[in-house]
């Protein structure tokens, strides 16, 4: 080989390989980072579907972390996926903390609807677990939603649930 790197046959030879190179130095696998970002964005969009977005946010977080730990390509994308999915989980956690008790009460009414309706229509009494919503501190909420008070709202709920149950019974026949 002469000084220019050209061998005697006229072809250039590659420089000698680095003896410390192990072959797998990360790289590749940008798919993990991209999947993390896409799942993170979807989980943020689906925050209104509490619980469902966790199905997307957790894998987004895992894929983003795997991308960083394994030194795959797409570090910035993976970090964005981790941040977005974390924000989605935080928002959902805050919504569950705020709305969770309300959902619990709604499910209690739905599960025992006929008894709740009959008692309310006969005596005007609401279940004890709903008494808290008659407090004055909620009056502004009911007025904002177009109701005079909780009882006005509850009348509407009973009427609408009654319609739904009647329609379901008619469709079942």
Buried (B, 14 or more C-beta within 10 A) or exposed (E): EEEEEEEEEEEEEEEEEEEEEEEEEEEEBBEBBBBBBBBBBBBBEBBEEBEBBBEBBBBBBBBBBBBBEEEBBBBEBBBBBBBBBBBBBEBBEEBBEEEEEEEEBEEBBEEEBEEBBEBBEEEEEBBEEBEEBBEEEBBEEBEEEEBEBBBEBBBEBBEEBBEEBEEEEEEEE
